[in-house]
Amino acid sequence: MKIAIVDDDNLWIQKIMIEVRNILKNENPEIDVFHEGPEFVEKNCRYDLTLMDVEMESLDGFETTREYKRRFPEALVAMITTDKERYSQAFMVEAYRYINKERMHEEMAEMFYSLQKKGRIGKKIDVDCIDRHRIILNMNDILYVETLRRKLLIHTMKRTYTVADTMKQMSIKLDGEGFYQCHQSYIVNLDEIDKIDGLDVIMKNGEKVIDRKS
């Protein structure tokens, strides 16, 4: 992933870079840094994602984003600031996200998980069912995968499939696609988690994936 950071504060540049590298530690992102809006615009380069500070002296983040998106209309830009009152302006430049620097870790993590899901739209995996027929599943339809009594179960939005794949094979197929192996017997879709209650993982459909009491 190719990422641009546009900010005139070196301290915040370092904080943002640390967050990005921690969240994307398995992807080794390519990061370019710009200290002012005009420098970024003159580069005339399309990035997979731009992290744009709002308050900059020479050209603020909104004006910089407008000029950038004139050249690259589909580019993704996340506005970063501590000024909550300027939130509405992010919609005027069609920002992908508006990230509060005071909650940067949580909000940036959510953004990258969302991007992972966006990137896997239409992606499919093929698996062999135990009755020997092969099926193709949309990744976004998978809620979680579990091993139960030596069987591998794939729980989707509509039904559950018993498949011949191993947990290791499924882990490889789903690696880097927004899934997380939270337990040796479970792989969960991060976008479908509602909350974590102690050691239990609760999905958005109400299912309790890991129930330590059972």
Salt bridges, closest charged atoms under 4 A:
ASP7 OD2 - LYS101 NZ 3.46
GLU19 OE1 - HIS105 ND1 2.96
ASP53 OD1 - LYS101 NZ 3.16
ASP60 OD2 - ARG86 NH2 3.39
GLU63 OE2 - ARG66 NH1 2.72
GLU67 OE1 - ARG70 NH1 2.57
GLU67 OE2 - ARG71 NE 3.44
GLU107 OE2 - ARG103 NE 3.29
GLU110 OE2 - ARG97 NH2 3.00
ASP126 OD2 - ARG134 NH1 3.05
ASP128 OD1 - ARG134 NE 2.86
ASP131 OD1 - HIS133 ND1 2.38
GLU146 OE2 - HIS155 NE2 2.75
ASP165 OD2 - LYS173 NZ 2.68
GLU177 OE2 - LYS123 NZ 2.99
ASP191 OD2 - ARG120 NH2 3.72
GLU192 OE2 - LYS117 NZ 3.99
ASP200 OD2 - LYS208 NZ 3.76
